Amino acid sequence: ALEIKEKILAKFELEGESESVLVSFTERPFHAKELAGEYALRYGEDCIIFACGGDGTINEVANGIFGSKTPMGIIPIGTGNDFVKSAYKLRNPEKLIENLFDYNIETVDCAQIDNRIFMNVSSMGFDTVVAEKAKQLVKKFKFLGKFAYFAAIFVCLAGKDYFKIKYKMTNDKNFDEPVVSEGEVEFVLAAFANGKSYGGMFTPCPDASIKDGLIDVCIAKRLSTMKIISLIPRYIRGTHINNPAVKMYKITKAHIEGVGENLLVNCDGESFIRESIDIEIIPDGIKLAVY
């Protein structure tokens, strides 16, 4: 982050705009949301707030600027950097800084889960449990790094690998009457996607778009342990969508309830527990500086 700061400042100096840049470092969870909200209120559409980090930082900045006229930009220096794969053609941080002033302002969709905005993917199920276990493993065994996720998969396979939800999902876009899907399902994986990928490697909804006004949904029904293992490589590549155990939907909103237990929900890399959640797409909800 310190190296990126120096490169950003050098770029502004090269362009003769040294007085036009302010670099702030976050000090605690949700600090990026606070800073983005303050700057959006102070400067409005006369600034761009760059999220220099991963999907979690992007999430916080998006929550800070939501409802304002302030655009967001991205310098992807986080762990997964998944949202930028759906948003930018140019994704190398150094190249982005070189071309920092050559942007277009566009509007993109975001989604809302209860009272929280998310830009990329919200998920539930086995992968969310694995992500939490991976965080615990990294804290305990720092040398694992990115391999912590693979280690966590095998640890979690020894425990409960399916969950049950009651759902009502609605698509009221481009239809005379809303299309409603509802029921109960035992599932392994469930993803509600604005962007295409998450977790640094997984592609649950390869047809998802941040500009179509829809949330793509992937639900993989309960499977045996061996079938889960065989599904994971396909889930990484995005070739799982024709698997008979996988159901794909395009929706505008959903209500999800846990059956027999609360929901462990991952939202742009951060997890929380709820009895139920409501998800809704917000078309053109965020202004984005695009490269």
N, C-alpha and C positions, 0 to 999 in steps of 0.2 A: 504493500500500500504506500509506503514511503517513496519507493522508486517511482510508482505511478504518479504520485503528487508532484515530484520534481519534473517529470516529463510533461505533465499538464501545464505547470507553471512556465516551463521553457517554451511550450507551444504558444501560450498567450503572449509571452514576451516577444517571440519571433514575429507575431502578428501585430505587435504594437498595442496589445489589449491587456497589459498587465493589471490595469486598474479595474478590469471587468470580470475578474474571477475571484471566487472565495472557496477555499477548500476546508471542509469540516470533517473531523473524525468522530465516529460514533463511540460512545463510552458505555453503553448499556443496552439491553434489549428494548426495542421500540424507540430508541433515540433517533434513528433515521426518520421515522414517522413524525416525531416532534419537530426536527429540524426542517424537513420538507414542508410541513404545515406552516411553520413560521416564515420560511422564505416565500412560499406561495402567497401568503397573506401580504407580505411586505412588497413583493415585486410583481405579482400577477403574471401577465403574459410577457413581461419585459425580461424574463429570465428563463433559463432551462436548468432544471435540477437533474444532475447526473447521479445515478445510482452506481457507485464503483464497488462492486461485490458480486454476489450470486443472486439466486432467485429469492432468498430471504430478504436481502437488501432492497431488491426491486419491489417486493411485496410491501415493505414498510414505506418506501417513497411513494408508491402508488396510493396507499392509504392516506398518506399525508397530503397529496395534491388533489385527491378525488373531490370533485365538485368545484374545482378552481379552473382558471384558464391557463394555468402553468403547465408547460410540456415537461415530460421526463425524457432523459437520455440514459444510455447504458454504457458503462465500461465493464465488460464481463471479466472479473478477476476472482470469482467465487469458486466453489468446489464443482458444482454441477453445470452451472451456466446454461440451463435448458431453455428458458423463455426466449433468450436472444436468438436461439436457433429458429424459432418461428417468426421472429420480428426483423432480423437484420441479415443482409447479404454479406456485409463486412463485419467479422466477429473477432479478429485479432486485436487485442487491446492496443498494441503499439501502432498498428495501422489506423485504428480508429482515432487515436490521438493525433496522428499525422494529418488526418482528414476531418478534424473536429469541427471545422467551420463549414463543411460541405454537407449539410443535412437537409432533409425535407421534413416538414411538420405534417404528420398524418394522425388521424384518429383511429384507435383500435379498440376492440371489445375488452371488457374485463368482466368478472363475475362476482357475485356477492354470496357469501355463505354466512347466514345470520346477519350480523352487522359488520362483517369484515370483507374487504375487497381481496380477490385473488386474481393474479394475472395469468397464471400458467395452469396448474393442475391441483385439484383436491382429490385425495384418494382415501380408501378405507380397506381394511383386510390385511392379508398376510404381508404385503409389502410394507405397510405402515408399522406393523409389529417388528418386522425385520429392520426398518430404519431406526426405530427406537433402540433395538438391541445393538445395532451398529454404533450408535452414539455412545452407548455404555461401554462397548468393547474398545473404542478409540480412546476413551478416557482412561481405561485400565491398561490397554496395550497400545501405546501411541505409534509403535513401529508398524502396526497393521495398515495405517493410512487408508487408501481407497479399497484395499482388500478386506477391510472390516465388513463391508456389505456382504461379500461372498461368504465370509466366516459366519456372519449372523444368519444367513439363509439356512445353513446346515444346523446351526444351534436351534433355530425356530422350528425346523421340520420335526424335531423331537417333541414339540408341544402341540397345542391346538392349531390346526392349519385351515380352519373354516369358520365362518361367522354367519349370522342370520339377520336379515333386515326386512322391514316392511317398507314398500316404496310406492310413491305416486309421482310419475313423471309426465310432463305436459310439453307438447310442442304446439304453440299457437301462431307460428310464423308460416306464411304462405299457404294456409289452409282456411277454408270457409268455416270449419268447426275445429276446435282444438283436438289434437290427437293425444289421447291419454293412455298410458301404460301403467298398470298397478298390480301389486301382488306381494307375495313373500318369496324370498329366495335364500338358500344356503349358498354362500359364495366363498371363493378364495381371494379374488381381487376385484375391486371396484374403483374405477377412475372417472372423474368428471373433468373433462379437459377443454380448456380454451386454447392452450398451446399443444403441440404434438407430443412432447416428450418430457420426462421428469426423472429424478433420481440419478442424473448423470449418464443414464444408459437406456432407460426403458421408453418404449414408444407405444403406449396403450391405444392411442387414437391417431393413426397416421394420416387420416383425412381431416383432422381438426384444423380450423382456420381462425385467426384472431380478428377476422373481418367479416364473418358470415352471420353474425347475430345469433349464433347457436352454440350450445355446449354439447360436445361429443361425449358419449358415455360408453364405457366398456365394463361389462360384468362377466367374470369368469366363474361359472358355477362350481360347486364343491367337487373336488377331484381326489383321487388317491394320491399318496405321496409320490409314487413314481410318475404319475401323469403331471403333477405339479412341476417336478424336476424337468420333464420333457417340454413343458409349456414355457418355462422361463427363457430359454434362448429365443423362442419365437416372439415372446413378449418384448424382448430387447430389440429385435429387428423390426417389429411391427407386422409380422407375418402370421400372427395368431388369430386374426379376425375371422378366418374361415373355419376355425376349430368349432365343432358342434357344441362344445361346452361354453362357448363365448357368445354373448349377445351384445350387439352394438345398437346404440340409439343416438338420435339427434334431438335435443330438447331445448326449451327455453327456461324451464324451471322444474324443480323437484322438491318433494318432501320425503325425507328418509328417517325411519325410526329403527332403533335397535330392538331386537327381539331376544329377551332373556338376558341381555347385558347392554351396557352403554356402548356407544360408538367411539372408537379411537380414530380420529380424523387427522389426516395430514393435509396441510394447506400451504403450498409453495415451500415445503420443507420444514414447516413448524407444525407440531402436533398438539392436539387438545382433545378433551373428552366431553361428549354431549349425550344426552338421552335421545335427541333428535336434531336434525339440521334442515334448514331450508336453503336451497341454492337457486340462483336466478342469474341469467345473463344480463349484462348491461351493455347494449350495443353502443359503440363509439364513446365509451365511458372515459377514456384516457387519451390525452394528446401526447404523441410520441415523436421525438426527434429521430428520424430513421436514416440509416446509412446503407 
